[in-house]
Amino acid sequence: MNGIRQHASSPKSALRASTAIGLLAASHVWIGTAQAQEAESLPAVSSLNAKIAIAGGVAHHDDIDPNGFASSAAPFSVFDSAETDGLALLLASLTIPVDHAFGAQIDVAGGAQGDGFIGGIGGHLFWRDPGTGLLGVTGAYGVNTQDSFATSGYIYSSALLCGSPCWADFELARQEILRVAAEGELYQGQFTFHGVGGYQWGENIHEGAFARGGIRYYVTDNFMVGFGAGASDEIGGFGTAEMEFLATGKVSVFADMRTEFDTYFHGVAGLRIYFGPSDTLIAKHRQDDPTGNAAHDAIAAIQSTQKVVDVICCFTAETAILMADGTTKAIGDVAIGDLVLGEGGCVNRVMEIETPCLGERKLYAFNDGAPFVTAEHPFMTRDGWKSIDPEATFAETGHFRVASLAAGDELVVLANVSARAVPMAAGDPAAMTEMVVETAHLALARIDADEDDPARTVYNLRLNGNNTYFANAFLVHNK
């Protein structure tokens, strides 16, 4: 019986064995074919290699982006402005073989634009056949801390919803950019067609899609010229131009420029040193380090943006101001040259009156009074100067540090004002008086916030003397 069973099962065993042999043979054929094809193609990255460049140039911006503010017809506008700064950059890339058909590259950039630091880091992961082209993904981070531009002027503000011109101080904003994108290259003889497209966002950056593409032509294997175009929500449409000449086996001269023609230009030129096996420029670009510097592309895509650092705002128009003669006058009726009483009875002259709109800020009321003041205005308390929002106070002044005002504090308030005869020298017939200010402390039981009309005008006085005055009987500082 055992012999019969063994004989009966032998055809199935033979089938299984023949199938296994066939699959094994097929796999060897497939592997052999793949290996042969792989052997015929060059690797994505010839070997671990790197490049480093030292470059200089200029960045120019006309009508610096006011970051949400529109130009006004006021006599002095901050928007007819231009900024041209020198650039000094150090660029570096490290290209790494990942597999026969895949590679990676890490890019860094750093230097100065005007009096600020610019720099970033980026990377690429790609498939490439040096005889055909490249497909990959890329990402980058860049930062621009330039702050050389500062000015003041009137604005119409869509952000503050002003119904009339508002006076504001501006300076260049710190900007950060983040980018993710897909990229590709197509190699056709002496021509390389290239493109990149993706999305960008960041701090003080116009968020949205971006794209750039162009063509490079190798006049010789060691001399390349290129042209292209691109667009982003940050700088609009722009043109590009580039060139590179490999002067020796390791050192090249290069230039890179991108411009919007009317309002934006970023251009650098310098020397690049290669650390890789290929002898010609076209081979370096297609077999060693395949891509541009993503970090440099990111910082070159930043267009300078202004930020509002001081929109002056303080009191409502009906707020009562203590005048030098002991009477009160609504702040909306105070004029330049008027005299007001401040801390210790000091007489201060009104040098300037600031009248911006309230915008989206809130007005605040003390105890059960009417809302009359914005959050950043300093009030004198038993413990010193305080405001509802100390950070806003410092941001507006750039120097005045105050504590936080809250329920439980004791505010310095006007208790009485009276005239007193000033002792005169013997024989002086002129009669003189001075105003005596007496103060007390008022416990702050509650602070209430109130929404109001964004177009409402609010007021602040700029004074000489000791920079203090009484508003609704509270001792305040003009910052």
SVG drawing of the C-alpha trace seen along z (x, -y; Angstrom):
<svg xmlns="http://www.w3.org/2000/svg" viewBox="-21 -148 62 150">
<polyline fill="none" stroke="black" stroke-width="0.4" points="0.0,0.0 2.8,-2.4 4.4,-1.7 1.1,-2.3 0.5,-5.7 4.0,-6.9 3.5,-6.0 0.1,-7.7 1.4,-11.0 4.4,-11.3 2.7,-13.3 1.7,-16.1 5.1,-16.2 6.6,-16.5 4.2,-19.3 5.2,-21.2 8.8,-20.7 8.6,-21.7 6.6,-24.9 9.2,-25.8 12.0,-25.3 10.2,-27.4 9.6,-30.3 13.2,-30.1 14.4,-30.2 12.1,-33.2 13.2,-35.1 16.8,-34.6 16.0,-35.9 14.1,-39.0 17.0,-39.7 19.5,-39.3 17.6,-41.6 17.2,-44.3 20.9,-44.0 21.8,-44.4 19.6,-47.5 21.0,-48.9 24.5,-48.2 23.7,-50.1 22.4,-53.2 24.5,-55.6 23.6,-55.9 21.5,-58.8 24.5,-60.2 28.0,-59.2 29.3,-59.3 29.1,-61.4 29.9,-64.9 29.5,-68.5 29.8,-72.1 30.3,-75.4 29.9,-79.0 30.7,-82.5 28.5,-85.1 27.6,-88.8 24.9,-90.9 22.0,-93.2 18.3,-92.9 16.0,-95.8 12.4,-96.4 10.3,-99.3 7.0,-100.1 7.7,-97.8 4.8,-95.6 2.8,-97.2 1.4,-93.8 -2.3,-94.6 -2.3,-98.4 -3.2,-100.4 -1.6,-103.6 -3.2,-106.9 -3.6,-110.2 -2.2,-111.9 0.7,-114.4 3.3,-111.9 2.9,-108.3 5.2,-105.5 4.4,-103.5 6.4,-105.4 9.5,-103.7 12.3,-101.7 15.0,-99.7 18.2,-98.5 20.6,-96.3 23.8,-94.6 23.9,-90.8 26.7,-88.5 26.0,-84.8 27.7,-81.5 25.9,-78.6 26.7,-74.9 25.2,-71.5 25.9,-67.9 24.7,-65.2 24.3,-61.6 23.6,-58.4 20.6,-56.6 20.3,-53.7 21.3,-53.2 18.4,-55.3 17.8,-57.6 19.7,-60.3 19.3,-63.1 20.7,-66.6 21.0,-68.9 21.3,-72.7 22.3,-75.5 22.5,-79.2 23.5,-82.1 24.7,-85.6 23.7,-89.3 21.1,-91.5 21.7,-95.1 22.1,-95.0 20.1,-91.8 20.8,-88.1 19.3,-85.9 19.7,-82.2 18.0,-78.8 18.2,-75.1 16.6,-72.8 16.7,-69.4 15.8,-67.2 14.9,-63.5 14.9,-62.4 15.0,-59.7 17.3,-60.3 18.5,-58.7 21.5,-60.9 20.5,-60.1 16.9,-61.0 16.0,-63.3 15.0,-63.8 11.9,-63.7 11.8,-64.6 10.4,-66.4 12.0,-69.3 11.4,-71.4 13.1,-74.5 13.0,-77.0 14.3,-80.6 14.5,-83.6 15.2,-87.3 15.8,-89.5 16.5,-92.7 15.3,-95.8 17.1,-98.8 14.0,-100.5 11.9,-102.6 9.6,-105.5 6.3,-107.1 3.3,-108.3 -0.4,-108.4 -2.3,-105.3 -5.7,-104.1 -5.9,-100.7 -8.1,-97.9 -6.8,-96.0 -7.7,-98.8 -10.8,-99.8 -9.9,-103.5 -12.4,-105.9 -9.7,-108.6 -5.9,-108.7 -4.1,-107.4 -0.6,-108.2 1.6,-105.1 5.3,-104.1 6.6,-101.3 9.7,-99.1 10.7,-96.1 9.2,-92.9 11.1,-89.7 10.1,-87.1 10.1,-83.4 9.2,-81.2 8.5,-77.4 8.2,-75.7 7.3,-72.2 7.3,-71.3 7.8,-68.8 10.6,-69.2 11.7,-67.8 14.4,-67.9 14.5,-66.6 17.8,-66.1 17.8,-66.5 21.4,-66.7 22.8,-70.1 19.5,-71.3 18.0,-70.8 14.4,-71.7 13.6,-72.2 10.7,-73.1 9.5,-73.3 6.1,-73.9 4.6,-73.8 3.2,-75.7 4.7,-78.3 3.7,-79.9 5.3,-81.5 5.6,-84.6 4.8,-87.9 4.8,-86.0 2.0,-85.9 0.8,-82.3 0.0,-80.4 1.3,-78.4 4.6,-79.1 6.2,-77.8 9.3,-78.4 10.7,-76.8 13.1,-77.4 15.7,-76.0 19.4,-75.7 21.7,-75.4 25.2,-74.1 27.1,-76.1 30.0,-73.9 30.3,-71.1 31.7,-73.7 29.6,-76.8 25.9,-77.0 23.4,-79.8 19.7,-79.7 16.5,-81.6 13.1,-81.1 10.1,-82.6 8.0,-82.0 5.3,-83.3 4.2,-83.4 1.7,-85.2 4.7,-86.8 6.3,-88.6 4.0,-88.1 5.4,-87.1 9.1,-87.3 11.9,-86.4 15.1,-84.5 18.5,-84.3 21.6,-82.3 25.0,-81.4 27.9,-79.2 31.4,-78.7 33.7,-75.9 37.1,-77.7 39.0,-74.7 38.0,-71.1 36.8,-72.2 36.1,-76.0 33.3,-77.8 32.1,-81.4 28.3,-81.8 25.5,-84.3 21.8,-84.0 19.2,-86.7 15.5,-86.9 13.4,-90.1 9.9,-91.4 11.2,-94.3 9.1,-97.0 9.4,-96.2 11.7,-93.3 15.2,-92.2 17.5,-89.6 20.8,-88.9 24.1,-87.3 27.3,-86.3 30.4,-84.5 32.7,-81.5 31.6,-77.9 34.0,-75.0 33.0,-71.5 34.0,-68.3 33.0,-65.5 34.3,-63.1 32.9,-64.5 35.2,-66.6 32.8,-68.7 30.1,-71.1 27.3,-69.3 28.3,-66.0 28.5,-67.6 24.9,-68.9 23.5,-65.6 25.6,-63.0 26.9,-64.6 24.8,-67.5 21.7,-67.8 19.7,-70.6 19.9,-74.2 20.2,-75.4 16.7,-75.1 17.6,-77.3 18.8,-80.1 15.6,-79.8 13.6,-80.2 15.3,-83.4 15.4,-84.8 11.6,-84.4 11.1,-86.8 10.0,-90.3 10.5,-92.8 7.4,-93.5 6.6,-96.4 5.0,-96.0 3.1,-98.6 5.1,-99.1 3.1,-102.0 -0.5,-103.0 -1.0,-105.7 -4.2,-105.4 -5.4,-106.4 -8.4,-108.2 -11.9,-109.0 -12.7,-112.5 -14.7,-113.4 -12.0,-112.5 -11.5,-115.4 -7.9,-116.9 -6.7,-119.1 -5.5,-122.4 -2.8,-124.6 -5.4,-127.1 -7.2,-124.3 -10.1,-123.9 -10.8,-120.9 -11.2,-120.5 -12.2,-117.6 -9.2,-116.1 -10.9,-116.4 -10.8,-120.2 -7.2,-120.5 -4.9,-122.3 -1.2,-122.3 0.4,-124.9 -2.1,-124.5 -0.7,-124.0 -1.8,-121.1 -1.0,-120.1 0.9,-116.9 2.5,-115.1 3.5,-117.4 1.7,-120.3 4.3,-120.4 3.0,-122.6 3.5,-120.7 3.0,-122.2 1.1,-120.2 3.6,-119.6 1.6,-117.2 -1.8,-115.6 -2.2,-112.1 -5.6,-111.3 -5.7,-107.8 -8.8,-105.6 -9.6,-103.0 -9.6,-100.1 -10.3,-96.6 -9.0,-97.4 -11.2,-97.7 -12.0,-100.5 -11.8,-99.9 -13.8,-101.3 -12.7,-101.4 -15.2,-100.5 -18.6,-101.6 -17.3,-104.5 -17.7,-104.8 -15.2,-103.2 -12.5,-105.8 -9.0,-104.3 -7.1,-101.6 -5.1,-98.8 -1.6,-100.1 -1.9,-103.5 0.1,-103.8 -1.6,-104.8 0.2,-105.8 -0.6,-103.6 0.5,-103.4 3.1,-100.8 4.2,-102.7 3.3,-102.9 1.0,-100.1 -1.1,-99.4 -3.8,-96.8 -1.4,-95.4 2.2,-96.0 3.5,-94.2 1.6,-96.5 2.9,-99.5 6.5,-98.3 5.8,-97.5 4.5,-101.0 7.2,-102.9 10.2,-100.5 11.5,-101.5 8.8,-102.0 8.4,-98.9 5.3,-98.9 3.6,-96.4 0.1,-94.9 -2.9,-96.9 -5.6,-94.7 -8.4,-94.8 -7.0,-95.5 -4.5,-98.1 -4.8,-101.7 -4.8,-104.4 -3.4,-107.9 -6.3,-110.3 -6.7,-114.1 -8.2,-115.1 -8.0,-118.9 -6.3,-121.7 -5.9,-125.2 -4.1,-128.4 -1.4,-129.6 0.4,-132.9 4.2,-132.6 6.4,-134.5 7.9,-137.4 11.2,-139.2 11.1,-142.5 10.2,-145.4 8.7,-143.2 5.2,-144.5 4.1,-141.5 1.7,-139.2 2.3,-135.5 0.4,-132.3 1.0,-128.6 -1.3,-125.7 -1.2,-123.1 -2.2,-119.6 -3.3,-117.2 -3.8,-113.5 -5.4,-110.5 -5.6,-106.8 -8.7,-105.1 -9.1,-101.3 -9.6,-99.7 -12.5,-97.2 -13.0,-96.1 -11.9,-96.7 -14.5,-96.2 -13.7,-95.9 -16.1,-97.3 -16.3,-96.9 -16.7,-100.2 -16.9,-101.7 -13.5,-100.9 -13.6,-104.3 -13.9,-106.2 -11.1,-108.7 -9.1,-108.5 -6.5,-110.9 -3.1,-111.1 -1.1,-114.2 2.6,-114.5 4.1,-116.9 7.3,-118.5 8.1,-118.7 7.6,-115.5 5.3,-113.9 2.4,-113.4 -1.2,-114.7 -4.5,-114.0 -7.2,-112.3 -10.6,-111.8 -8.8,-112.7 -6.4,-109.7 -2.6,-110.5 -1.4,-109.1 1.8,-109.2 2.0,-110.3 4.5,-107.5"/>
</svg>
